[in-house]
Amino acid sequence: MTTTTRYRDYPISRTLLHWESQSTVTQESPTGQNYIHFEERGYTILFFARLTKRIDGETAPFIFLGPARALRSYEGGRPIAMTWELEYPMPAELFEAARPA
């Protein structure tokens, strides 16, 4: 894995998620604008998570966290650091395992 594909994605609470865009995305780019204005543009942002890439040599499955309810904040670019509010709380066990120490 290169440093350009390492994201600082982590739960802040069971309903708030810190997420980073792809490393090439700026706030002014079409993709950045789609994230920032997702509601007005009719997009649904869906989140999937996993704690590890592999389990017993096999690709680990993703857990569907559901749609974003709102974009609470964003800053920077390349990548854009965003705080999303989830429509539904993530499972408590996943939150406990994934939250920063």
Disulfide bonds with the S-S distance in Angstrom:
none
